Amino acid sequence: MSDIISEAVTQLSAKIGSFDSSVKFVIEDEGAIMIDSDGVRAADEEAECTMTADAETFKGILDGDVNPTGAFMSGKLTVDGDMGVAMKLGGALS
């Protein structure tokens, strides 16, 4: 598991309490992170929503330096699946 994935799991675990849907973050060239009712972990499983970004964009979103909506609109973040779940995750992160 890459350092970026390990750090992201730690940060997301601290920010997200309970999450009753399933989201997969794919960080290009690094790996994937699952967020669901079991918590946050490094894994590549089926999810209701998959978000994909490069490591720099993902780190910026986690740090609060990059607006997720802006990243999506500019094509730096792609969302596949249930957009409502993506919005719910955005609310849980803020």
DSSP file (Angstrom, degrees, kcal/mol; ACC not computed):
  #  RESIDUE AA STRUCTURE BP1 BP2  ACC     N-H-->O    O-->H-N    N-H-->O    O-->H-N    TCO  KAPPA ALPHA  PHI   PSI    X-CA   Y-CA   Z-CA
    1    1 A M              0   0    0      0, 0.0    30,-0.1     0, 0.0    29,-0.0   0.000 360.0 360.0 360.0 135.2    0.0    0.0    0.0
    2    2 A S     >  -     0   0    0     28,-0.5     4,-2.4     1,-0.1     5,-0.2  -0.284 360.0-116.5 -74.6 160.7    1.4    3.4   -1.0
    3    3 A D  H  > S+     0   0    0      1,-0.2     4,-2.7     2,-0.2     5,-0.2   0.860 116.4  56.4 -62.1 -36.2    2.1    6.2    1.5
    4    4 A I  H  > S+     0   0    0      2,-0.2     4,-2.3     1,-0.2    -1,-0.2   0.922 108.8  45.4 -63.8 -44.1   -0.5    8.3   -0.2
    5    5 A I  H  > S+     0   0    0      2,-0.2     4,-2.6     1,-0.2    -2,-0.2   0.931 113.2  50.4 -64.9 -46.1   -3.2    5.6    0.4
    6    6 A S  H  X S+     0   0    0     -4,-2.4     4,-1.9     1,-0.2    -2,-0.2   0.927 113.1  45.3 -58.5 -46.7   -2.2    5.1    4.0
    7    7 A E  H  X S+     0   0    0     -4,-2.7     4,-2.6     1,-0.2    -1,-0.2   0.892 112.2  52.0 -64.9 -40.0   -2.3    8.8    4.8
    8    8 A A  H  X S+     0   0    0     -4,-2.3     4,-3.0    -5,-0.2     5,-0.3   0.900 107.6  51.6 -64.9 -40.9   -5.6    9.2    3.0
    9    9 A V  H  X S+     0   0    0     -4,-2.6     4,-2.3     2,-0.2    -1,-0.2   0.923 111.9  47.8 -60.7 -44.1   -7.2    6.3    5.0
   10   10 A T  H  X S+     0   0    0     -4,-1.9     4,-1.6    -5,-0.2    -2,-0.2   0.938 115.1  44.1 -62.2 -48.2   -6.0    8.0    8.2
   11   11 A Q  H  X S+     0   0    0     -4,-2.6     4,-1.5     1,-0.2    -2,-0.2   0.922 115.5  47.0 -65.1 -45.0   -7.3   11.4    7.2
   12   12 A L  H  X S+     0   0    0     -4,-3.0     4,-2.4     1,-0.2    -1,-0.2   0.879 108.7  55.2 -66.5 -37.1  -10.7   10.1    5.9
   13   13 A S  H  < S+     0   0    0     -4,-2.3    -1,-0.2    -5,-0.3    -2,-0.2   0.888 109.3  48.0 -61.5 -38.4  -11.2    7.9    9.0
   14   14 A A  H  < S+     0   0    0     -4,-1.6    -1,-0.2    -5,-0.2    -2,-0.2   0.822 116.9  42.4 -71.2 -31.1  -10.8   11.0   11.2
   15   15 A K  H  < S+     0   0    0     -4,-1.5     2,-0.6    -5,-0.1    -2,-0.2   0.788 107.4  62.0 -87.0 -29.7  -13.2   13.1    9.1
   16   16 A I     <  +     0   0    0     -4,-2.4     3,-0.1     1,-0.2    -1,-0.1  -0.867  53.7 177.3-109.4 124.0  -16.0   10.6    8.4
   17   17 A G        -     0   0    0     -2,-0.6     2,-0.4     1,-0.3    -1,-0.2   0.733  67.9  -6.3 -82.0-106.5  -18.0    9.1   11.2
   18   18 A S        -     0   0    0     20,-0.0     2,-0.4    21,-0.0    -1,-0.3  -0.767  62.7-176.7 -94.2 136.4  -20.8    6.8   10.0
   19   19 A F        -     0   0    0     -2,-0.4    20,-0.3    17,-0.3    19,-0.1  -0.956  10.2-168.3-136.3 115.6  -21.4    6.5    6.3
   20   20 A D        +     0   0    0     -2,-0.4     2,-0.2    16,-0.1    17,-0.1   0.294  68.2  60.6 -94.2  11.1  -24.3    4.3    5.2
   21   21 A S  S    S-     0   0    0     64,-0.1     2,-0.5    15,-0.1    16,-0.1  -0.618  84.0-110.2-118.2-176.5  -23.5    4.2    1.4
   22   22 A S        +     0   0    0     -2,-0.2    27,-1.2    14,-0.2    26,-0.7  -0.979  32.8 172.6-126.4 130.7  -20.5    3.0   -0.4
   23   23 A V  E     -Ab  35  49A   0     12,-2.7    12,-2.7    -2,-0.5     2,-0.5  -0.990  15.5-156.7-132.5 139.5  -17.9    5.1   -2.2
   24   24 A K  E     -Ab  34  50A   0     25,-2.6    27,-3.1    -2,-0.4     2,-0.6  -0.979   5.2-157.6-115.8 127.6  -14.6    4.1   -3.8
   25   25 A F  E     -Ab  33  51A   0      8,-2.9     8,-2.4    -2,-0.5     2,-0.6  -0.919   7.7-161.9 -98.2 122.5  -11.9    6.7   -4.3
   26   26 A V  E     -Ab  32  52A   0     25,-3.5    27,-2.1    -2,-0.6     2,-0.7  -0.934   0.2-162.5-105.1 118.9   -9.4    5.7   -7.0
   27   27 A I  E >>  -Ab  31  53A   0      4,-2.8     3,-2.4    -2,-0.6     4,-2.1  -0.903  31.5-113.4-102.4 113.4   -6.2    7.6   -6.8
   28   28 A E  T 34 S-     0   0    0     25,-2.4    27,-0.4    -2,-0.7     4,-0.0  -0.143  93.6  -0.3 -53.1 133.1   -4.4    7.2  -10.2
   29   29 A D  T 34 S+     0   0    0      1,-0.1    -1,-0.3    25,-0.1    25,-0.1   0.532 128.6  67.3  65.5  10.2   -1.2    5.2  -10.0
   30   30 A E  T <4 S-     0   0    0     -3,-2.4   -28,-0.5     1,-0.3     2,-0.3   0.700  97.5-106.4-122.9 -46.0   -1.6    4.7   -6.3
   31   31 A G  E  <  -A   27   0A   0     -4,-2.1    -4,-2.8   -30,-0.1     2,-0.3  -0.978  35.6 -66.0 146.3-159.9   -4.6    2.5   -5.5
   32   32 A A  E     -A   26   0A   0     -2,-0.3    11,-0.9    -6,-0.2     2,-0.4  -0.938  24.5-154.1-135.8 154.2   -8.1    2.7   -4.1
   33   33 A I  E     -AC  25  42A   0     -8,-2.4    -8,-2.9    -2,-0.3     2,-0.4  -0.993  11.5-149.8-128.2 132.5   -9.9    3.5   -0.9
   34   34 A M  E     -AC  24  41A   0      7,-3.0     7,-2.1    -2,-0.4     2,-0.4  -0.849   9.4-172.3-102.4 138.6  -13.3    2.2    0.2
   35   35 A I  E     +AC  23  40A   0    -12,-2.7   -12,-2.7    -2,-0.4     2,-0.2  -0.987  31.4 120.6-128.4 120.8  -15.7    4.2    2.4
   36   36 A D  E >  S- C   0  39A   0      3,-2.2     3,-2.1    -2,-0.4   -17,-0.3  -0.829  78.5 -58.7-157.4-165.4  -18.8    2.4    3.6
   37   37 A S  T 3  S+     0   0    0      1,-0.3     3,-0.1    -2,-0.2   -17,-0.1   0.698 129.2  59.3 -64.6 -18.1  -20.7    1.3    6.8
   38   38 A D  T 3  S-     0   0    0      1,-0.3     2,-0.3   -20,-0.1    -1,-0.3   0.530 115.4-114.4 -85.0  -6.7  -17.6   -0.7    7.8
   39   39 A G  E <   -C   36   0A   0     -3,-2.1    -3,-2.2   -20,-0.3     2,-0.4  -0.811  48.6 -35.0 113.8-154.1  -15.5    2.4    7.8
   40   40 A V  E     +C   35   0A   0     -2,-0.3     2,-0.3    -5,-0.2    -5,-0.2  -0.931  65.1 149.7-115.3 133.1  -12.5    3.6    5.6
   41   41 A R  E     -C   34   0A   0     -7,-2.1    -7,-3.0    -2,-0.4     2,-0.7  -0.991  52.8 -95.0-156.8 159.1   -9.9    1.1    4.3
   42   42 A A  E    S+C   33   0A   0     -2,-0.3     2,-0.3    -9,-0.2    -9,-0.3  -0.723  71.6 124.3 -76.8 114.9   -7.6    0.5    1.4
   43   43 A A        -     0   0    0    -11,-0.9     2,-0.4    -2,-0.7    -2,-0.1  -0.974  56.3-138.4-167.5 158.1   -9.6   -1.7   -0.9
   44   44 A D        +     0   0    0     -2,-0.3     2,-0.2   -20,-0.1    -2,-0.1  -0.790  50.3 138.3-127.4  86.5  -10.8   -2.0   -4.5
   45   45 A E        -     0   0    0     -2,-0.4     2,-0.1     1,-0.1    -2,-0.1  -0.708  60.2 -74.2-123.5 171.4  -14.4   -3.3   -4.2
   46   46 A E        +     0   0    0     -2,-0.2     2,-0.3   -12,-0.0    -1,-0.1  -0.423  55.7 178.6 -64.7 143.2  -17.7   -2.6   -5.9
   47   47 A A        -     0   0    0     -2,-0.1   -24,-0.2     1,-0.1     3,-0.1  -0.966  43.1-119.0-145.1 159.6  -19.3    0.7   -4.7
   48   48 A E  S    S+     0   0    0    -26,-0.7    34,-2.3    -2,-0.3     2,-0.4   0.805 105.3  21.7 -66.7 -28.6  -22.4    2.7   -5.4
   49   49 A C  E     -bD  23  81A   0    -27,-1.2   -25,-2.6    32,-0.3     2,-0.5  -0.999  67.2-161.7-143.9 134.9  -20.1    5.6   -6.5
   50   50 A T  E     -bD  24  80A   0     30,-3.1    30,-2.8    -2,-0.4     2,-0.4  -0.980   6.8-168.2-120.2 126.1  -16.5    5.6   -7.8
   51   51 A M  E     -bD  25  79A   0    -27,-3.1   -25,-3.5    -2,-0.5     2,-0.4  -0.940   5.6-166.5-113.6 135.3  -14.5    8.9   -7.8
   52   52 A T  E     +bD  26  78A   0     26,-2.4    26,-2.6    -2,-0.4     2,-0.3  -0.973  18.8 144.9-126.5 133.8  -11.2    9.0   -9.6
   53   53 A A  E     -bD  27  77A   0    -27,-2.1   -25,-2.4    -2,-0.4    24,-0.1  -0.969  47.2 -96.3-154.1 164.4   -8.5   11.7   -9.4
   54   54 A D     >  -     0   0    0     22,-0.5     4,-2.6    -2,-0.3     5,-0.2  -0.400  46.3-101.6 -78.9 168.3   -4.8   12.0   -9.5
   55   55 A A  H  > S+     0   0    0    -27,-0.4     4,-2.6     1,-0.2     5,-0.2   0.874 120.4  52.6 -60.8 -39.8   -2.8   12.1   -6.3
   56   56 A E  H  > S+     0   0    0      2,-0.2     4,-2.1     1,-0.2    -1,-0.2   0.924 112.2  44.5 -64.2 -44.8   -2.3   15.9   -6.3
   57   57 A T  H  > S+     0   0    0      2,-0.2     4,-2.2     1,-0.2    -2,-0.2   0.923 114.0  49.9 -65.1 -44.4   -6.1   16.6   -6.8
   58   58 A F  H  X S+     0   0    0     -4,-2.6     4,-2.5     1,-0.2    -2,-0.2   0.921 111.0  48.7 -61.6 -44.7   -7.1   14.0   -4.2
   59   59 A K  H  X S+     0   0    0     -4,-2.6     4,-2.6     1,-0.2     6,-0.3   0.904 110.2  52.4 -62.1 -41.2   -4.6   15.5   -1.6
   60   60 A G  H  X>S+     0   0    0     -4,-2.1     6,-2.0    -5,-0.2     5,-1.7   0.885 109.1  49.4 -61.9 -39.4   -5.9   19.0   -2.3
   61   61 A I  H ><5S+     0   0    0     -4,-2.2     3,-0.6     4,-0.2    -2,-0.2   0.934 112.7  47.2 -64.8 -46.0   -9.5   17.8   -1.7
   62   62 A L  H 3<5S+     0   0    0     -4,-2.5    -2,-0.2     1,-0.2    -1,-0.2   0.892 113.9  47.3 -62.4 -40.2   -8.5   16.2    1.6
   63   63 A D  H 3<5S-     0   0    0     -4,-2.6    -1,-0.2    -5,-0.2    -2,-0.2   0.614 113.2-117.3 -77.9 -12.2   -6.6   19.3    2.7
   64   64 A G  T <<5S+     0   0    0     -4,-0.9    -3,-0.2    -3,-0.6    -4,-0.1   0.537  88.1 110.6  86.8   6.1   -9.4   21.6    1.8
   65   65 A D  S   <S+     0   0    0     -5,-1.7     2,-0.5    -6,-0.3    -4,-0.2   0.695  72.4  53.4 -85.3 -20.7   -7.3   23.4   -0.9
   66   66 A V  S    S-     0   0    0     -6,-2.0    -2,-0.2    -9,-0.1    -1,-0.1  -0.968  81.5-133.6-119.9 127.3   -9.3   22.0   -3.8
   67   67 A N     >  -     0   0    0     -2,-0.5     4,-2.6     1,-0.2     5,-0.2  -0.669  12.6-144.4 -76.7 123.5  -13.0   22.3   -4.1
   68   68 A P  H  > S+     0   0    0      0, 0.0     4,-2.3     0, 0.0     5,-0.2   0.879 100.0  50.5 -59.0 -38.5  -14.4   18.9   -5.1
   69   69 A T  H  > S+     0   0    0      2,-0.2     4,-2.8     1,-0.2     5,-0.2   0.924 111.7  47.7 -65.2 -43.1  -17.2   20.5   -7.2
   70   70 A G  H  > S+     0   0    0      2,-0.2     4,-1.9     1,-0.2     6,-0.2   0.892 111.0  51.2 -62.8 -40.3  -14.6   22.7   -9.0
   71   71 A A  H  <>S+     0   0    0     -4,-2.6     5,-1.9     2,-0.2     6,-1.6   0.894 112.1  47.5 -64.2 -39.2  -12.4   19.6   -9.6
   72   72 A F  H ><5S+     0   0    0     -4,-2.3     3,-1.2     4,-0.2    -2,-0.2   0.939 111.8  49.1 -65.3 -47.4  -15.3   17.8  -11.0
   73   73 A M  H 3<5S+     0   0    0     -4,-2.8    -2,-0.2     1,-0.3    -1,-0.2   0.816 112.5  48.4 -64.1 -30.7  -16.3   20.6  -13.3
   74   74 A S  T 3<5S-     0   0    0     -4,-1.9    -1,-0.3    -5,-0.2    -2,-0.2   0.494 116.3-113.0 -89.0  -2.6  -12.8   21.0  -14.6
   75   75 A G  T < 5S+     0   0    0     -3,-1.2    -3,-0.2    -4,-0.4    -2,-0.1   0.513  88.3 114.0  87.0   4.0  -12.4   17.3  -15.2
   76   76 A K  S   <S+     0   0    0     -5,-1.9   -22,-0.5    -6,-0.2     2,-0.4   0.701  79.9  41.9 -79.9 -18.9   -9.8   16.7  -12.6
   77   77 A L  E    S-D   53   0A   0     -6,-1.6     2,-0.4   -24,-0.1    -2,-0.3  -0.995  74.4-163.4-127.9 124.7  -12.2   14.5  -10.6
   78   78 A T  E     -D   52   0A   0    -26,-2.6   -26,-2.4    -2,-0.4     2,-0.4  -0.856   2.3-158.3-108.0 146.9  -14.5   12.0  -12.3
   79   79 A V  E     -D   51   0A   0     -2,-0.4     2,-0.4   -28,-0.2   -28,-0.2  -0.988   8.0-175.8-126.0 127.6  -17.6   10.5  -10.8
   80   80 A D  E     +D   50   0A   0    -30,-2.8   -30,-3.1    -2,-0.4     2,-0.4  -0.989  55.2   7.8-124.1 127.7  -19.1    7.2  -11.9
   81   81 A G  E    S+D   49   0A   0     -2,-0.4     2,-0.7   -32,-0.2   -32,-0.3  -0.838 111.9  17.9 109.9-146.6  -22.3    5.9  -10.4
   82   82 A D    >>  -     0   0    0    -34,-2.3     4,-1.5    -2,-0.4     3,-0.6  -0.523  52.2-168.7 -74.6 105.2  -24.7    7.5   -8.0
   83   83 A M  H 3> S+     0   0    0     -2,-0.7     4,-2.2     1,-0.2    -1,-0.2   0.814  86.5  62.7 -64.1 -30.4  -24.1   11.3   -7.9
   84   84 A G  H 3> S+     0   0    0      1,-0.2     4,-2.1     2,-0.2    -1,-0.2   0.874 102.0  50.3 -62.1 -37.6  -26.3   11.5   -4.8
   85   85 A V  H <> S+     0   0    0     -3,-0.6     4,-2.3     2,-0.2    -1,-0.2   0.892 108.4  52.8 -67.0 -40.0  -23.9    9.3   -2.9
   86   86 A A  H  X S+     0   0    0     -4,-1.5     4,-2.1     1,-0.2    -2,-0.2   0.911 110.1  48.0 -60.6 -42.2  -21.0   11.6   -4.0
   87   87 A M  H  X S+     0   0    0     -4,-2.2     4,-2.0     2,-0.2    -2,-0.2   0.894 109.7  52.6 -66.2 -39.3  -22.9   14.6   -2.7
   88   88 A K  H  X S+     0   0    0     -4,-2.1     4,-1.8     1,-0.2    -2,-0.2   0.896 109.0  49.8 -63.9 -39.3  -23.6   12.9    0.6
   89   89 A L  H  X S+     0   0    0     -4,-2.3     4,-1.9     2,-0.2    -1,-0.2   0.913 107.0  55.4 -65.1 -41.4  -19.9   12.1    1.0
   90   90 A G  H  X S+     0   0    0     -4,-2.1     4,-1.0     1,-0.2    -1,-0.2   0.897 108.2  48.9 -56.6 -41.0  -19.1   15.8    0.2
   91   91 A G  H  < S+     0   0    0     -4,-2.0     3,-0.3     1,-0.2    -1,-0.2   0.864 109.4  51.8 -66.3 -36.5  -21.4   16.7    3.1
   92   92 A A  H  < S+     0   0    0     -4,-1.8    -1,-0.2     1,-0.2    -2,-0.2   0.788 108.5  52.1 -70.6 -27.8  -19.7   14.2    5.4
   93   93 A L  H  <        0   0    0     -4,-1.9    -1,-0.2     1,-0.2    -2,-0.2   0.711 360.0 360.0 -81.4 -20.5  -16.3   15.6    4.6
   94   94 A S     <        0   0    0     -4,-1.0    -1,-0.2    -3,-0.3    -2,-0.2   0.493 360.0 360.0 -90.3 360.0  -17.1   19.2    5.3
